[in-house]
């Protein structure tokens, strides 16, 4: 006979559950949408609520959890800004974590994934879709209020800079940043650990960083970084003001 | 002196005094739907009368900040220059705006997203990209179905024959649908990127546009980058890929294999010129480019073994 399913709530986020399986720990979030499954994930019932499997192969945040991420997570009642929401797989889990009292502002730039995000947000009560370019935070200043956390998963060469820009503009003081760092899109002149080191030093001024987590084997050459904003983050940046950086990728790489 | 600030919060516009107190606020439109349409519209936003009056008020006009580019443009249309806002003041102004309850915000943002998406997808380039992706998907599916059909066991058994007939009927209808979509793609590409279509054929031209994400990015691209668009392998010195989508460029297969890379380089160079004509100068140079392509083809065939 199968042993009864045991879910234990995570201490960091009440809507996140962990379950010990034979060889590993899986993570689950309470489903908010109706119908619960958004992308064909496993479902489970526990204590009267439906839980959705948070698949580390499909989501960098889940991979971070599976690899022992100890830093901040979205918790219930918070407002989060999610950059690079794509079709909304991870976004829906972040929305689960902030629960019915919280809101996720889901930003996506490219149209086709955005259309899927739009259909998802129509049946998810707390996902608000925003079509825009994460490099220009001022474009959606009016749509997104100050938020408790910023989650960045954009796979662009200047992902660290745009994460900083958005954090400066939108984070409340003491807000948190989660950055899924894709080193493969940051150029091949340096290897992944070198990219990680440069990202940590760029973020280190503005954030109390937690220990970064390597997302292998689920996502190779990816890392999950994050931490709490310090007051230094909101000081005037030395160079350009927020939102005034070049939008051209090649110009960004040159500088 | 600190400037007054004009900011949007969801579907409302707020005029903030230099002390970040709300001195005027008004909705963009009568309801969420109207506001979203108004904000998503092309061209400059027309500011509601109340805001225009406030902006022109004493002391406001001299020092006014509007960080949002759309509002900046709207003010410029009224002949008002805006000042820059330092980060700390931007954050204070942003925090000072009262927020609508989440349900109302949601109505507006979903409506806005719908308007913006509809507007973006109604442009001919976006329609071409959708069509190109649809065609590529159909082609893959058709290939799968064809190979499945070719492996089907038929014999004299009536049951098997009946089954095969059903499969064949599906395949014919599927092929017909694919042909219709391809024809539509060719036609649409001929309108949107005429030069590139003349040089490469509509299908390949559309795929290049789709892979680059638009005509503008394609026109900005270097020939070496365009040559590898759609390549599955990673570029590297020495043993990188030589073709991406251009593997299917016209007449490539008629050359000896040893000349393929040279031909692909030339075609890429000509394609970039065509893309720039389509995206920037809007001239008609397609036939000249085809002549150059064919000249290069003949040259390579003479030299090749």
Interface residues (C-beta under 8 A of the other chain):
Chain A: X103 X105 X110 X111 X112 X114 X115 X118 X121 X122 X125 X126 X128 X129 X130 X131 X136 X138 X139 X141 X142 X143 X145 X146 X168 X169 X170 X172 X234 X236 X237 X241 X242 X243
Chain B: X7 X8 X9 X10 X67 X68 X69 X70 X84 X86 X87 X88 X90 X91 X94 X95 X97 X99 X102 X105 X106 X109 X110 X112 X113 X114 X116 X117 X120 X121 X126 X130 X133 X213
